[in-house]
Amino acid sequence: MIRCLDCNSTLTKEETACFTCGATVKLVSAQMVFGERFASFLKFAFLGSGVLTIASLFFDATPSFAKCLTTTVVLLFVRSSAEQMLERKKG
């Protein structure tokens, strides 16, 4: 069962508006949830890669600076692409 986010009343899957308060119901598909999770994973991977890139300047136990910087730049492009695709799906 789906619940209204405004008044918490129970809705069926076919309803597009809440019968109690009249708020429109946003349908969330499984593909949308996966996209949001993947985008958040990419965000954390990008932040972790940035931290590792900075750490590679000071510690020898990390990968080389060039490898970390390349990975960070690639993750930046992938993250921005994933966020743009997610925005298009949301409308």
C-alpha positions in Angstrom: 0.0 0.0 0.0 1.1 3.5 -0.8 0.7 6.3 1.7 0.2 10.0 1.0 3.2 12.1 2.0 1.1 15.0 3.2 -1.7 13.4 5.3 -0.5 9.8 5.6 -3.8 8.3 4.3 -3.7 4.9 2.5 -3.8 5.0 -1.3 -4.1 2.3 -4.0 -1.6 1.9 -6.8 -4.0 3.3 -9.4 -4.7 6.6 -7.6 -2.9 9.6 -8.9 -4.2 12.1 -6.2 -5.0 11.7 -2.6 -8.7 11.6 -2.0 -8.4 13.1 1.5 -6.1 16.1 0.9 -6.0 16.3 -2.9 -2.2 16.1 -3.1 -0.7 14.5 -6.2 1.0 11.2 -5.7 4.6 10.8 -7.0 5.1 7.3 -8.4 8.5 5.9 -7.6 9.7 3.0 -9.8 12.3 0.4 -8.9 14.5 1.8 -11.6 14.3 5.3 -10.1 15.3 4.0 -6.6 18.3 2.1 -8.2 19.3 5.3 -10.0 19.3 7.3 -6.8 21.3 4.7 -4.9 23.8 4.5 -7.7 24.2 8.3 -7.8 24.8 8.4 -4.1 27.3 5.6 -4.3 29.2 7.5 -7.0 29.1 10.6 -4.9 30.7 8.8 -2.0 33.2 7.1 -4.3 34.2 10.5 -5.7 34.6 12.0 -2.3 36.7 9.0 -1.1 38.8 9.2 -4.2 39.4 12.9 -3.6 40.5 12.2 -0.1 42.8 9.5 -1.3 44.3 11.8 -4.0 45.2 14.4 -1.3 46.5 11.6 1.0 48.7 10.3 -1.9 50.7 13.6 -1.7 51.7 12.9 1.9 51.8 9.1 2.4 53.7 6.4 0.5 51.2 3.7 1.4 48.6 5.0 -1.1 48.6 4.6 -4.9 50.5 7.1 -7.0 49.2 10.7 -7.3 48.6 10.3 -11.1 46.5 7.2 -10.6 44.4 8.8 -7.9 43.9 12.0 -9.8 42.9 10.1 -13.0 40.4 8.1 -11.0 39.0 11.2 -9.3 38.5 13.0 -12.7 36.8 9.9 -14.2 34.5 9.6 -11.2 33.7 13.3 -11.5 32.5 12.9 -15.0 30.6 9.7 -14.3 28.9 11.2 -11.2 27.8 14.3 -13.1 26.4 12.1 -15.9 24.5 10.0 -13.5 23.0 13.0 -11.8 21.9 14.5 -15.1 20.3 11.2 -16.2 18.5 11.0 -12.9 17.2 14.6 -13.3 15.8 13.7 -16.7 13.9 10.7 -15.4 12.4 12.8 -12.6 11.1 15.3 -15.1 
